[in-house]
């Protein structure tokens, strides 16, 4: 096993590392885009730079690394790309608008990519974890926007949950890794894999809410076509 330092926001370094790995090993069977951090703050509190930096890390970095390794997977006719999203890739809430925006973007890139590369025998798996006992809430990975007191009641609970949640998350990373491996090894690998009971519950509730709202307003959007004749 070999560890190579890589800042995925450094595009030239991404290309160089990918080329070096391919030159020495000839192939990459599984790419896991796992680099990430937390960004907590109300939408109004989040600066342009904070938002851009987060998109560089969660979207543009994985995109560049995937493009660097995709040709050899395509030419070989096999390979797997695992993009670590979050339950926030499908829903959001106070304090997580920026974080969820990057994960939603990553998910839609992944969904389109999955359709494009399926004919070449390449799998794409979007992983949507809930709270797992990683360092995501730790001091090195948890970033906070400057606080505006008008959002203290709404966003304060999210800030407190992140600041006090490190080491208390219910999810076991080893079991998460085993679940990802299981999904990749099955013939019908899912496009999305939620991890953790909290993720499953949140996503089911969100999907039910979306369906209910769509049904309640269905007649309005259907009545926007040109009148016949």
ABEGO torsion letter per residue (X at the ends): XBBBBBBAABAAAAAAAAAAAAAAAGBBABBBBABBBBBBEBAAABBAAAAAAAAAAAAAAAAAAAAAAAAAAAAAGBEBBBBBBBAAAABBBBGAAAAAAAAAAAAAAAAAAAAAAAAAGBBBBBBBBBBBBBAAABAAABBBBBBBAAAAAAAAAAAAAAAAABGABABBAAAAAAAAAAAAABABBBABBBBEAAAAAAAAAAAAAAAAAAAAAAAAAAAABBBBX
